[in-house]
Amino acid sequence: MSDQIKLSAKDVNLWFGSKQVLKHINISFPKNEITAMIGPSGCGKSTLLRSFNRMHDLSPDARIEGKFALDNLDLYQKGLSVTQVRSRIGMVFQKANPFPKSIYENINYGLAINDVPKADRPGIVENALRESYLWDEVKDELQKPATRLSGGQQQRLCIARAVALRPEVILMDEPCSALDPVSTAKIEELIVKLKKDYTIVIVTHNMQQAQRTADKTVFMYLGEVIEHDTTDNIFNHPKNELTANYVKGHFG
Ligand SMILES: Nc1ncnc2c1ncn2[C@@H]1O[C@H](COP(=O)(O)OP(=O)(O)OP(=O)(O)O)[C@@H](O)[C@H]1O
């Protein structure tokens, strides 16, 4: 763990049309820690997560105020492309979304569009698959379509695709919600292992998952950050009554 802030949002407000979805968000995520974002459906967790890697750039009705930063880099500054941002801030989605291509090509593609020299790519693909605990299962069938892998394997492939680009941050939006308990346990083990090299922010509805994986937890409600503390404090000694009621399962 360290006190160095890797990712932050300052005075952020976000509207979709006339509806304000994020309100006065001030939040920071320390380097090499896992932070879980929890809160009832519709409170803005995904919207906040997606803001960091500029997923709203193409939504004509989205209006964003405030500042998002990676270290001291303004993520919305003029001249900084989405591809540049996403090579440093990777994302893994709720539903595994491999390209309809081979296992190998799923990882190779990102390397190619980021101009990684051709000769380096096979080694990077192998390392990314090893790092994602998938290599032993797929090493003899790298040319097989990725869509034939199991759901859990596909999600680990998506994590491999993200880590291949050596991002500094990995954003995860309910990465296990479509998986069975065994696959979920594997991904959670992987997430905890990855924090040595990455800063991780994970949106989850699974309270046990937050407690098993996250150093810090953020509770959001109606577009606001209500409480942000160590995971132990959020679940066992919450300061805010709303947080207490939510983690006890009284609503949401
Ligand atoms: N592209 C969009 N255009 C318009 N409204 C949107 C868009 N994306 C999200 N919203 C709205 O913003 C609000 C917050 O949604 P968001 O997905 O961030 O919540 P969430 O806390 O992640 O919910 P869940 O836990 O159900 O995924 C919701 O009311 C949602 O309908």
The ligand as an SDF file (V2000), in Angstrom:
LIG
                    3D

 31 33  0  0  0  0  0  0  0  0999 V2000
  -25.9480    7.0010  -21.4040 N   0  0  0  0  0  0  0  0  0  0  0  0
  -26.9200    7.3700  -20.5520 C   0  0  0  0  0  0  0  0  0  0  0  0
  -27.8930    8.2210  -20.9370 N   0  0  0  0  0  0  0  0  0  0  0  0
  -28.8690    8.6060  -20.0880 C   0  0  0  0  0  0  0  0  0  0  0  0
  -28.9730    8.1830  -18.8000 N   0  0  0  0  0  0  0  0  0  0  0  0
  -28.0500    7.3270  -18.3590 C   0  0  0  0  0  0  0  0  0  0  0  0
  -26.9580    6.8670  -19.2100 C   0  0  0  0  0  0  0  0  0  0  0  0
  -26.1920    6.0180  -18.4740 N   0  0  0  0  0  0  0  0  0  0  0  0
  -26.7460    5.9580  -17.2450 C   0  0  0  0  0  0  0  0  0  0  0  0
  -27.8450    6.7390  -17.1660 N   0  0  0  0  0  0  0  0  0  0  0  0
  -28.6740    6.9610  -15.9710 C   0  0  0  0  0  0  0  0  0  0  0  0
  -27.8280    7.4330  -14.9500 O   0  0  0  0  0  0  0  0  0  0  0  0
  -28.2300    6.9100  -13.6800 C   0  0  0  0  0  0  0  0  0  0  0  0
  -27.0580    6.2250  -13.0100 C   0  0  0  0  0  0  0  0  0  0  0  0
  -26.7500    5.0290  -13.7170 O   0  0  0  0  0  0  0  0  0  0  0  0
  -25.5080    4.1190  -13.3750 P   0  0  0  0  0  0  0  0  0  0  0  0
  -25.4910    3.0070  -14.3680 O   0  0  0  0  0  0  0  0  0  0  0  0
  -24.3060    4.9460  -13.2340 O   0  0  0  0  0  0  0  0  0  0  0  0
  -25.9030    3.5750  -11.9350 O   0  0  0  0  0  0  0  0  0  0  0  0
  -25.2840    2.3660  -11.1220 P   0  0  0  0  0  0  0  0  0  0  0  0
  -25.1790    2.8420   -9.7190 O   0  0  0  0  0  0  0  0  0  0  0  0
  -24.0520    1.8760  -11.7670 O   0  0  0  0  0  0  0  0  0  0  0  0
  -26.4490    1.3120  -11.2580 O   0  0  0  0  0  0  0  0  0  0  0  0
  -26.3830   -0.3000  -11.3600 P   0  0  0  0  0  0  0  0  0  0  0  0
  -25.8810   -0.7270  -10.0470 O   0  0  0  0  0  0  0  0  0  0  0  0
  -27.8140   -0.6710  -11.5920 O   0  0  0  0  0  0  0  0  0  0  0  0
  -25.4860   -0.6360  -12.5010 O   0  0  0  0  0  0  0  0  0  0  0  0
  -29.4080    6.0110  -13.9480 C   0  0  0  0  0  0  0  0  0  0  0  0
  -30.5870    6.7340  -13.7030 O   0  0  0  0  0  0  0  0  0  0  0  0
  -29.2840    5.6830  -15.4240 C   0  0  0  0  0  0  0  0  0  0  0  0
  -30.5250    5.4350  -15.9970 O   0  0  0  0  0  0  0  0  0  0  0  0
  1  2  1  0
  2  3  1  0
  2  7  2  0
  3  4  2  0
  4  5  1  0
  5  6  2  0
  6  7  1  0
  6 10  1  0
  7  8  1  0
  8  9  2  0
  9 10  1  0
 10 11  1  0
 11 12  1  0
 11 30  1  0
 12 13  1  0
 13 14  1  0
 13 28  1  0
 14 15  1  0
 15 16  1  0
 16 17  2  0
 16 18  1  0
 16 19  1  0
 19 20  1  0
 20 21  2  0
 20 22  1  0
 20 23  1  0
 23 24  1  0
 24 25  2  0
 24 26  1  0
 24 27  1  0
 28 29  1  0
 28 30  1  0
 30 31  1  0
M  END
$$$$
